[in-house]
């Protein structure tokens, strides 16, 4: 069927004798016109130089058929192209992208989880510390308010009892004396017991009978007569280094006040109405500046005490003045004055009781905040507010709408701070406010401008207290969470490292196997094979991470999968056979035979790849290729001829190069090539039974 020309086979759908033998051609058009004999003419011959004559392509030592072959080979020319690098399969690329985004998602989830858990842990620990701080402060505030209020209630209860005791003493002495000429026996001892009951260390307690204007002279005589007795009693009980004569020398028998406008000269009280002379006092002290005792000093000289007496006379119950800040050379203290009425009647339930005297008590409220908290307790701020405005004693103008005194309680010690609100406003939300003293006075009984204060305690925490509850737990726990997640991330990265190593090995295997597949099949067929295999795997529920490009028999035509088969309207088949191979190979070692075939067919493979010729197979020394598939082209005859020409040239070069190593007769080997054009060529590009079959 086929005849071969030793130098170059130019037969396409005809025999060598019909096309070339014994004929001369002027141009390529003559060859193609005769060659196709009117059956199918190549329309696009732009790659062939038709102006060249047959003589220009003559070759020494060849026949007409050889000249014909040379003419075709030269006219077609060569179009060498560099082979493009094969890329990683698209399946692998897709998987790599999927794995990358999956890893990124895992990392982001880990970071988010780490931040969320760390933040939650930190807030929870800080919240617990804040809760402990607030609970402890609430306990402190409750203790302070309850104990101080209890002390205040005990104070007024003790004052009432003391006033009843004085009334009882006077009633028992009524046969010998009448008001105001009353002296309380064992005064110092009774006051000492009283101060222990009220919980004050250094109170000032004064007993002041009410002396009417017509009783002033009799009162002066009574003082001169009765003072030595109670002076001696006080000296003995209080262990003073005085004598009665010394004290009597310092005592004025008349009721007096100190004239501030006249160098504090003691002046007899001449105003009308009752007076409140100081009679018995505790502690029994002398003023180093003023050599006189306080005996017979009229308390109502000052306007503030006069107002308190008027209120007490009106409501017939205890009253209290505003808290005053007293500043001395060494200390500054906030003092409050309480006036307790003394009635002639001992029965507290009696009606129309007669007011005959008062107990004047001056104390520091700071003493009522001492020894409430235990040693080691954190400091808190106590703000004592009065419902009555702060009024200037002389001008009677309002200085402040609300009187304010601030204390700090640090364990068992309480300290006066200032006559202002000294708490930190940032702790306003934690304020605990409780009424400290409420005398429950009927406002209707008070004259205009008069006020009996209600004292309220406002307790606040301090920054020092809050800081004492701030521990390193939050940092430790949060650091622990970060450490755990960091360790987990490192494990994940280590695992990812080993997985990547394994994937790189698998990918390397895939790439190498893909290269093998690419060598066997064109890229289009290779992609179709991959696509059909993956599609069939998904249909069958098979998911494989180790895609083997050569493993396509799981879903082959034997198992019901259809082979890849296409119909190509027109192709050109190239057959190449080594002339003299049988005799040559019989005289060679097998290794030499393989060296020859490997070099020749390896060079043919590169030429086929460059020209787009599909290599079908090699059988012994026969090489079969097809132009025009799997990518159809109407230039397939030209491509086939180019391929044949380059193969002849490469055959000559290779045999001459191998002549030294394979023997001198190696260069005598020739190549027979036949080119045949097929119409309606059916190509089974892949099936489970054969890699490539042609029909």
KESE-58166 format. One record per residue: x, y, z of N, C-alpha, C in turn. Coordinates in steps of 0.02 Angstrom, whole numbers, plus 50000, padded with zeros to 5 digits. Layout:
N
XYZXYZXYZ...
//
This chain:
695
500414993950000500005000050000500435006250000500945006050043501385011850048502055010350017502315015049980503005014749955503405020149988504015018750006504425023350044504995025950002505135032050008505715035049976506265035150028506865032950010507395032150059507575038750091507565044250052507765050650080507185054250112506615054750079506025058250106505395055750072504875053750109504255051350078503775056950072503575058550011503115064150000502435061849977502285055449984501635053049959501095054850008500555057949986499965059450025499375056949985499025051550010498455048549976498655046149906499245043549895499475041049829500115037249838500405035249787501045031649790501595036149767502205034149783502785038149764502845038649688502715033149652502775033349579502275038149549501675038549580501155042849551501315050249561501685051849614501785058849631502445061549605502985057749617503645060449605504035057149548503975050449542504445046749499504375048949426504945050849397504985052549326504665059049308504555063549358504205069849342504605075749370504515081349335504845087549356504325092749372504415096249428503915101149449504235108049451503855112849430504105119749431503965123349496503455121249529503285124649591502925119849638502815122149698502465118049748501745116949727501455121749694500755120949672500685115149626501195113849583501165108149538501155101749577501585101649629501615095449669500955094249703500675099549738500055098549776499475097149729499475100349670498925099049623498935091849601499535089249582499585082249562499475077649622499735079949678499705075849739498995074549761498575079849758497885078849780497435076349724497665077049662497285074649604496575077049606496475083249627495805086149626495365084149683495635080249732495195077749786495115082849842495675085849864495645090649919496275094849917496205101149896496785105449887496885109649950497525110449968497685114750025497605121950003497175125650038497035132550019497525137450050497795135550108498225140350143498935137750140499305140050093499995137950083500465143850091500295148250135500705154350143501395152750170501455146850204502105145150232502585142350179502345141050117502755137950065502935143250013503555143449996503785148149945503675144949875503125147049840502955143949777503395146349719503795151249730504215153949675504845149949664504995145549713505605141649706505505135849657506015134749615505975129249565506265122949595506135117649562506375111049584507125110849585507455114249537508185113849532508515116949594508185122049623508475125349681508505120749742508115115449741508095110949799508365104149780508765103549724509045097049703509555094749752509635088449757510105085349803510525080449766511175080349778511645076049743511515068749761511525064449707511475057249718510785054749729510265058549711509575056149721509215056349655508695052549650508275052149590507785057749589507325057449536506795062549533506365062449595506235056449617505835056049678506195059249736506855058349737507235061749790507225069149783507285071749718507225078949708506555081549731506045077649718505375079449740505345080049815505655075249847505645075349920506015081349947506605082649916507005088349938506625094849928506285095249871505905101249856505375102449909505005097349928504485098049979504785100050046505325096650062505635098050127505865105250133506195107750079506455114550082505895119650077505395118150035504855122950026504445123950089504345118450124503935119050185504315122850239504975121550244505385124950294505245122150364505595124950411505525122650481505245128250524504905126350576504595131150623504685128550694505325128450715505475125850781505185130450835504875127650885504615131450942504855128451007504985132651055505215130251120504635127051157504775121651191504265118051230504085121951293503455122751303503225126351363503245121751423503405124851479503435120951541502745118651561502725112651583502075109851605501915112351675501315114651684501105117351749500825111851792500755113351853500445108651899499725107651878499455101751884498765100551863498285105251898497755106851861497275111451889496945108751952496875102251957496585099252017497035100752077497695100052067498165101352121498145108752140498105113152090498065120252105497445121852145496895118952125496275120052161496325117652233496615111852242496695109052309497165113352350497705115752319498165120052355497825126452379497435129452335497075135452354496575134052410496225128552405495745126652456496085125552523496655122052522497025120752584497285127252614497535131752571497795138152595497245142152631496675142752599496125146552630495855143052692495875136452691495665132752751496135134152809496785134052795497275135552847497195142652872497095147252826497005154152846496385154852889495855151352871495245151652911495365148852981495735143252984495885140253050496295145053092496795148253061497215152953098496795158853123496365161453080495935167053101495465164953156495185158853150494745156353203495125155653269495745153053265496155152353325496305159153356496485163953313496635170653339496015173753370495445173053335494825175853362494635172353427494695165653428494525161953489494995163853546495645164553530496135166453581495965173353610495825178153566495655184853589495005184853629494515181053604493865180853639493935177653708494275171953710494345168453774494775172453822495325175353796495765179453839495385185553866495015188853822494625194653844494105192653895493755187153880493245184753927493555182953994494125179453992494465177654054494675183754093494975188454056495205194554090494625198354121494085199254082493505202854109493185199154167493175192454163492875188554216493295189154280493955188654274494375189254334494345196254362494385201254317494325208154341493645209354372493125206354341492455206954369492405203854438492725198054446492725194854512493095199154563493665201954543494015206354588493595212554605493275215254554492835221054566492255219054611491985213054600491445210754643491675209754714492275206954724492545206254792492645213054824492895217754785492995224554811492335227654832491835227154789491185230154806490855226554865490925219954867490635216254924490975218154989491645218754987492005220655048491825227655070491775232255020491575239055038490875239155067490425235355037489735235255063489735232655135490165227755150490205225255218490485230555265491005234155242491285239555282490755244955294490425247055241489925252355247489365250355294489145244155289488615241755333488845241755406489455239555416489725239455484489785246555512490045251055471490145257955494489475261255510489005260855466488365264255477487985261255535487985254655539487595251455593487905252755662488575252055667488895253055732488865260355753489025264855707489015271955725488305274255742487805271755707487115273655724486925270755792487155264755806487025261755871487355265955927487965268155914488305272455963487935278955973487685281955918487315288255924486665287355964486315281955951485695280555988485855279456063486415275956074486625274756144486805281356178487095285956139487275292456167486665296156192486165296856152485575300656172485175296956226485195290456224484865286756278485235287856344485895287956341486285289156403486185296256428486145301156382486015308056403485345308656439484845305356411484185305656443484205302556512484565296956517484615293656583485005297956632485535301356608485925305656651485515311556677485105314356633484675319956654484165317656706483905311556698483435308856748483795307756814484425305456811484815304356871484905310956909485075316256872485165322856905484515325156936483965324256900483305326156928483155322156991483335315856989483215311557047483645313757106484275315457094484705317857148484425324257178484195328657135483915334957160483275333757199482875329057176482255327657210482385324857280482905320857287483065318057352483335323357400483625328657370483895334057412483395339757419482785338757398482285344157397482125346857467482235342757518482085345057586482595350257609483195350057580483725354757601483865360157549483685358957487483845363757434483315363557380483295368857341482835369357285483225371857224482945370857164483245373257102483265380857103483795383757079484375381057044484945379057090484845379657157485395378357202485465370757213485715367357159485785360057161486505358357141486825354157182487495351657167487465343957164487725341057110487695333857101488285330757138488145326557188488695323457224489065318457180489715317957193490145313257154490075314557079490105320857063490015322856992490535319656947491145319756964491675317056921491595309556910491405305956962491315298756955490725297256909490185300956918489595299756876489745301356802490105306756789490265308456720490745303256690491205300756730491665295556705491275289456682490785287356722490375281656702489965283456640489735289656636489335291856579489735291656515490345294156516490745294356454490925287356431490995282756479491125275856459490515272856423489935274856445489325272356413489245275156343489375281556334489275284656268489855283256221490405280356244490955278556201491375284356178491415289656218491825295456202492405295856250493005297156225493595297356267493675304056303493575309456266493705316056295493125320856284492535319156310491985323956301492035329556353491705335056338491615340556385490895340456409490805339356474490125338856502490045344356554489515348256544489365353856589488655353056617488605354656682487945354856713487785362156726487235364556695487055371656699486335372256722486215374256784485525375656806485275382256775484645382856768484355389056741484245393856800484555399556794484505404656847484095410456820483545411756854483125417356833483455423856854483185429256826483495435756839483465437656913482935435956948482855437657018483225432957065483565427957036483925423057077484675423957073484905429057040485615429757028486005430857093485745434957137486105436357199486135430257244485575426757252485575420657292486045415457261486075415257194486515410557160487245412157174487415418357177488105420357192488305418157262487855418957310487995416657378488055409057380487635405657342487645398257342488305395757313488545398857261489175396657231489745397457281489765403057316490305404157365490265399057421489665397057437489575392357492489685385057471489475383057410489485375957389490085373957347490415378757318490965377057272491535373357306491765375257367492345371657395492225364157402491615362057416491485354857425491585350957360491275353257306491345349257244492015350257210492355355957227493035356857203493495351457232493435350557298493845345557331493695338557305493075337357293492875330757265493185329657196493185334657153493465334057086494225333357089494535337157139495265336457145495445329357164495065326357208495205319557230495085314457174494535315057139494355310157089494775310857025494955316957008495325317956946496075318856959496265318657020496975318957039497305325257012497005330957029497275337357008497755340057060498255343857037498755346857081498555353857102497965354457127497715360957150497465360057222497385365957254497045366057319496385369657310495945368657358495295371957355495375379557357495855381757397495955389057400496185391757333496625387857299496835390157232496245390857185495805385957187495235385957142494735391357161494655392557224494185397857246494445404657225495105405457225495395411757203495245412957129495205407557091495075408157019494335408057002493915408257053493195407857042492875414557053492455416757005492065422857012491385420957039491145424157092490505422257122489895424457081489985429057036489425431556998489415428456927488825428356897488745425756829489025430956781489455428756735489825433556695489905430956623490145435556583490365433856515490995437856501491335436156448491955439456431491815444456375491985450756391491855456156344492415456056291492225453756232492725453156179492955459956154492545464956163492735471656140493155475356192493225472456251493595475756304494125471056334494525468056287495085463856307494875457856349494295455156334494045449156367493975450056444493805455756463493705457156535493055453856557493085449656611492455446556636491975451956662491365451456636490865456556650490225453156675489915455756730489285452756754488745453156701488335448056697487785447856649487235452256676487025457056635486515461756656485885461456614485875457156565485295456956521484715453756559484125455356540483545452356573483435445256550483085441456590482925434656572483385429656606483225423256595483625418056627484325417556596484775414756638485455413656615485645406356628486175404256596486415397356603487135397456628487235398256694487915398256720488195391156723488825390556707489165384156713489285382856788489035377256811489105375656882489605369956890489435364056872489895358356878490125356356807490775354956801491055353556735491525347556739491615344656679492085339056671492375339456600493015339056596493535338256647493665344856683493935344356742494055350156784494735352956764494735357956722495345360756696495335368256700495935371056700496005378356698496295380256631496135386156610496395388756547497065392156560497615389956526498265393156539498275400456519497845402556474497825409656454497395413556503496805410756518496345414056564496405410756633496635414256683496745411256749496105409456786495535411156758494905409956792494615403256772494235400256816493865394156801493255395956760492955390656732492355391756693491735392356735491795391656799491215392056844490895398856838490215398656833489795404656829489845408256762490145405056712490145408056644489465406756613489165411956585488505411456555488565408556485488285402556475488325399256409487935403056356487415406556377486995409956328487285416556303487925417456318488265423356291488315422756215488455416856191488495415756119487815414756088487735417356027487085416955994486895409755977487375405655959487225398855939486925394955997487235395656056486975391956114486305394956137486235401356129485595404456146485045401756102485195400756037484705397755992484535390656012485045386856031484925379956052484485379756114484605384356161484195384556222483475386256206483375390956161482695392656141482345386756109482705382956067482415377056036482255371756088482715370556134482605365556187482005367556229481945374056246481375376356286480725375356248480765375856181480155375256141479935367956132480405363656118480225356656102480285352056162480615354556217480705350656279481015343756264481495343756220481855337556204482565339456183483005334656178483705336256161483745339656093484225343856087484365347056023485125346956012485295348655951485995347955931486185353655885486765356355895487005361655852487385358855793487555363255747487935360955689488645359355711488975355055672489655353055688490135358655670490565360355718491045365655708491755362855704492155365955663492865364055658493265368655704493585365455752493975369155801494715367955785495065373255774495775372855758496195375455815496645371255839497105373255891497805373455862498295374355906498985374755883499215368155853498995362555883499245356055862498745352155820498115353055831497605348755799497035352855770496675349555726496055352255699495525346855707494965348555738494455343555752493765346455738493305342055722492605344055711492205342055772491915346955805491545345755867490805347355857490395343955896489685345155894489435346255966488935350455974488665352056040487945349356045487815346256102487155343356115486905346356180486285348256179485975351056240485415346456262485495343556321485005338956349484625342556405483955343156401483575346656454483535342456518483515346056575483405342856640482745345656668482305341156687481645343156711481615342156787481215346156818481125345656890480795339056908480335336756865479975330556877480405324556856480425319656900480815313656884480445309356834479785309256837479375305156791479415308156721479695304156675479775306556606479125306856569478605303556596477955303456563477495308856589477735312656638477315317856667477175323456618476585326456625476395331956582476615338556614476705343556570476885350256592477495350256638478015346856613478625346456651478975353256650479345354456704479675360956712480415360256696480665364456649481365364356630481765368256681482235364956716482615368256770483365368556755483595365156703484305365356688484465361356625485085361356606485295357656546485965354156560486065348856521486735345756518487025347656450487585350756453487925352856391488485347856376488425344856317488915339856297489255342056233489905342256235490305343956175490775338156160490715335356100491135329556082491325329756009491795325555991492005324855922491695318455893491365319255836491045313455806491555308255782492185310355773492685305655751492755299755800492595301155864492635295855914492115290355901491595292055864491065287155851491235282855790491795284355758492015280255702492645276355718492865277055781493455273355803493265266155820493745261655809493675254655830493065251155801492875253255741492325249755707492605244255663493105245955623493425241055580494035238055614494205232055594494775228655624495425231255593495965229855628496615231955603496775228355537497035232055488497185229155423496645230355371496095233355392495555234855345495765240655299495505240455239495685245555190495325252155207495615257855189495315264355207494685265855168494215269155202493595271555171493495278855193493075282255155492925289255169492205289655196492125293355252491465294655281491345302155277490795304055244490605311055239489975311955282490035316355332489475317755377489145324255355488525323855335488165329755311487605331555359487465338055365486935340555408486375343455365485775342455388485195345055350485115352555360485455355255409485405362455422485985366055387485865371955363486405375655330486915378055381487515379155355488035381955397487955389555400487865392255462487705399355471488265402755509488435408855488488925412655524488625414955591488995413755645488725414955712488585422355725488975426755695488905433855708488425437255660488545436055594488125439555545487475435955530487435429555551486825425455540486695424155466487215424855425487135423455354487315416055341486985413355290487095406255273487745405655233488205401555260488835400455225488795394655176488465389455196488385383655154487685380855164487385378455111486715375655115486705369355158487245365555155487285359255193487965358955225487975357755292488605356955326488915350255309489565350255295489915344155273490555343355313490675337255338491295335455372491515328755343492165328055329492415321855300492915318555347492865311855351493315307855392493585302055349494165299755370494435293655341494485288355396494205282455381494235276855428494715271755399495255270755433495775266055411495885260955467495535255255460495555250355513495205253055575495505252455634495175254955696495275262455706495655265655662495815272755671495395276955624495085282255653494705287055614495045293855618495075297355561495445303655558495015309055525495005314855557494655320555526495055322955466494715324055409495045326255348494945333655335494325335655326494205342755309493475344355318493335350755312492645353155317492335353455247492545348855205492285348355137492145340955121491845339855064491725333055041492365330455008492695325755041493365323655018493345316954982492765314454964492745307854931492895308554856493095303154826493245302854754492585302254715492425307154672491785306854636491705300654592492265297354575492195291354532491865285554568491785286154634491465280854672490755282754694490465287654661489795289754679489285284054673489405279754624488925274254613488925269254671489465269154710489515264354766489325267554833489065273554831488895277154893488395273154935488535272955001488065270055049487885275655098487255277655100487025283155142486525280655193486645282455256486195280655311486135286555359485545287255387485435292555436485825290855500486225295655522486635294555581486285296855645486045302955644485675305755701485055309255675484485307355703483855310655686483455311555751483415317855774483065319155837482315319555828482085319055766481365318755752480985324555785481205330655769480905336655797480325338955753479775340855785479205343555748479375350555723479425351555657479615358155632479125363655651478505361955665478005367155682478155370455749478555367255791478725370055856479325374755853479635375255795480225379355788480045386155759480395391155782480305397855755480635398355687480465403655652480755404655586481515405555592481875402055549482605402455549482925397355594482545393855636482825388755680482835381955645483335377855663483405371355630483755366555677483485360555681483815355155717484085350255665484735349655661485015345755606484895338255612484815335255554484835327955547485485326155513485875322055547486535320255520486475313855480486795313855421486785307955376487505305955360487615299455363488275296655345488275294555272488785296655236488895294555167489575291055165489565284655149490175280755151490395279255079491035280255065491305279254998491955275155003492095271054954492745267654953493295272454929493905270254935494475274154913494855270354859495275274054823495695270954772496165265854803496415267354863496865262654897496505256054912495865256554929495485250454943495385246454879495225249854825495125246254762495785243154738496325246754746496975244154725497165237954764496955237454826497125231654867496795225254841496275226054801495925220154773496155218554702496585222854675496845221554608497465217154615497395210954593497935206054598498205204554528498695200154527498985198054463498615192154433498055190254463497675184454437497445185654366497195191754353496945193154285497495192354234498095195154249498655194554202498885187354196498905183654252499115176654251498635172354211497995173154225497495169054189497475170754115497515177354100497515179354030498145176853995498715177454030499335174654002499295167253992498955163754040498865156554032498465154753971497935158653958497525157453898497945158553836498325164053835498755165253777499265159653768499535157253824500025151853820499715145453792499115143953815498775137953790498635138453716498375144253695498235144953624498865145353583499395148353612500035148453576500305141453568500255137453621500485130453617500075126653565499415127853567498975124553518499155126653447499295133153439499485135553372500145132553350500615131853397501255128853378501165121553358500735118053394500585111153376500265110953306499815115753295499495116053229500005117453174500465122153189500975123753139501445117853128501605114353183502035108453175501685103053134501045102153149500655097253110500615099453037500505106053027500455108652959501125107752923501675108452960502335107552929502405100452902502225095452943502285088552920501795087052864501195089952869500705089052815500955092052751501265098052756501535101252696502085097052666502505094352709503035090052683502745084152645502225081152675501915075552641501575077752577501245083652579500925086152519501425087852465502015090352486502525091852436502765085552402502825080252442503025073852412502475071352364501855071752388501305069652345501265073952283501355080652293501325085152236501885083752187502475082352213503035080552169502875074352129502565069552162502365063452127501845064852074501365069252093500845070952045501135074551985501605079251999501905082951943502285078251897502665073751927503045069051885502575064451846502045062251880501565058051844501185061951792501045068351808500715072551758501165073651697501815074051710502285074751654502255068551610502205062751643502145056551604501515056551562500955058651595500325058851558500365063951502500695069651516500755074751464501175072251406501675068051421502075065151368501665060251326501205056851359500795051851323500215055051287499905060051319499305063151290499415070651283499105073751235499115081051230498755084151290498875090751299498595094051358497825093751357497525094551299496795094351296496525087651318496845082151294496625075451313496775074251386497355076651408497515075751479496995079151524496805085351507496315088851547495645085351545495465082651488494835078851484494865072551525495445069251525495515063251567495435064951640495765070451662495705072451732494985074151749494685078051704493995080151717493515074351721493575069551674493135063851675493245059651737493875059051758494025054851816493745057851880493865064551889493615067951948492855067951949492545069151891491815069251886491525062451905491825057151878491585050551892491685048751966492245051151996492365049752066491845053152110491655059252093491145062652131490475059252124490325056752063489685053352053489655046952094490225043752102490245037452139490375038552213490425044852235490555046252305491255044852326491715044752280492415043252297492785049852303493105050852359493505056852369494205054552387494675056552346495365054352358495815060352360496205060852414496685066252420497305064952378497445058552364498045056752326497845055152254497735060352215497535059452145498135056952105498055051252075498575048252033498405049451961498795053551925498625055051855498625048951811498945043551830498965037551789498445032351809498095033851864497615028951889496925030751864496765028351804496115029951774495705023651761495885018151792495535011951777494955010651824494855014951874494305013651920493635014851887493615019451841492985021051808493055020251733493385015051712493525014051641492905011451605493005010651540492445008251499492235001351518492694997451548492494990751569491974991151623492034996351667491554997251721490975001551700490915003051638490345006951615490515013951596491145016251607491335022951586491495023151512491275028251479491375028851407492085031151392492425028151341493085030551321493045037251287493615040851286493645047251251493775045851177493275046751136493335045451064493035051251026493405053750976493185059350935493285057750861492885060950820492935060150747493285066350719493835065150682494215070650652494125070250576493845075350545493685075050473494295073750429494865076450449495445075750405496085076050446496525071050438497155070750473497695068050426498305068750448498875065850411499265061450458499385055250437499755050350477500455049650450500945049750496501645049150477501905042550503502185038450458502515032150477503255032950463503675031450513504395031850504504705025250525505125022550482505435016050496506175016550481506595013650525507315013950516507525008550466507825010850412508055006150360508715003050381508764996450378509374992850396509424991350470508874992450508508904991750580508974984450601508634979950564508644972850584509354970050580509684971250525510374968750518510834972150568510754978550577511184982250623511094979950695510474979050717510344977250786510554970150802510564965750750510754958850763511494958250781511874963350764512594963150778512774967650838512274969850876512404974450931512154971450997512444974151051512194972451117511524975951128511094972951172510444976151186510514983351211511024984651250511114991451275511254996351219511634994251170511774998651112511144999851071510734994651067510104995551030509665000751063509615000251130509195005051165509485012051163510145012651164510455019351158510255022551092510275018551038510085021250973509365023350971508925018750992508205020350990508035026251036508345026351093508195031751141508395038551113508965038951082509195045251054508775047350994508625042550949508245044250888507535046150906507195041850943506485043150958506395048851008506895049851052506865055751096506895062151057507335062151005507365068050962506725068850922506435063250899505795063550862505245066350907505245064350971504725066851017504755074451024505365077151028505435084351033505195087850970505365084850912505125087750849504375087450844504085081850867503355081050865503025086150910503315087150968503035092151014503065099150985503625100550952503725107250923503235108550867503085103450826502635104450769501905102950785501775100450845501085098850862500855092250833501315087650822501145080950797501015076450856500465072850854500275068450908500625061750899501065060050946501405053550942500925048050963500845043250918500385037650931500745032250970501285029550940501645024150972502295022950935502715018850967503315016250935503305008650942503365005350887503374997950887504044995850857504484993650900505144991850875505504997950847505674997750784506005003450753505515007750713504865006750725504355010550688504065015950732504035022050708503775027850744503145030350708502585031050744501945033050713501715039450746501545044450705501275050650730500715053150685500305057650713499725060250676499725067850683499615071250628499525078450627498785079950616498525084750653497815086550645497375084050701497655081050752497275079150811497745079350871497485080250929496775080950947496505087950935496915092450913496685099150895496675099650819496095099450789496035099350715496345105650684496655104750628496935110350589496945108250515496805112950472496805111450401497505111450371497995113250411498685113150387499045106650404498675101450420499005095450444499475092350392499335092750325499835089950279500505093650282500465100250288501075104150293501445102350356501075101750412501385100050477501715093250472501365088450440501645081750435502295081750394502295085650340502895085950298503475089450334503315094650370503835097850410504125092950460503685089350493503905084450543504355079250510504155076750450504545071650415505235074250395505245080450369505875083350349506355083950408506105086650465506525087550523506765080950551506335075850546506535069250570507105066350528507075067250461507605064950417508265068350435508215074850445508815078650462509095076350529508665075650578508885073550645509155066450643508875062150600509105055250594509835055150571509975059250521510665059450494511145062050547510955067350582511385070150633511505065150690510985061750711511045057250769511475051250752511365048150693511755042150676512495043850667512645049650640513335051650633513655052850702513265055750747513535057150814513655050750853513225045750842513285039450879513745034450846514005036250789514425031550752515045029550792515315034250830515925032850868515785027650922515215028250956515075023851013514715017450993514345017550937513945011750919514215007950858514725010350827515005006650770514995010650706515445009050659515495013050598514905012350551514545006950554513985006150508513345009450534513405012750592512805016150619512585021750573513055025350544512865030950500512555028550435512605022050420512305019450359511555018150367511315018550429510595017550440510205023250407509655021550377509235026550343508545026950376508125031250350507465032250377506965032450320506475028050325505935028050276505325031250308505035036150274504455039750302503895039750251503305038250275502715038650233502195043050265501875047350225501365051850250500715050250214500195049150251499565047350222499015051750251498575054150207498025058350229497395054150235497055054950293496435051150306495855055950308495295053650281494665057350286494215053650335493895057650378493445054850429493815049750471494305052350506494735048150547494435047650617494305041650640494015040550706494575038750754494655042850806495195041650854494905040450922495035034450949494865033051019495465035351060495415041351086495995044351118496175040951184495685037951217495835034351279495285029351293495475023551313495005018651340495385014351390495035010251427495355006151477495765000651446495634998851382495984993251351496604995451313496615001851292497185004151254497265011551265497885013751267497985020851277497735024851217497895022451155497665025951095497565020851039496965020951010496815016350954496555020450896496725018250833496495021650773496115016650729495605019150700495195014850655495135018150587
//
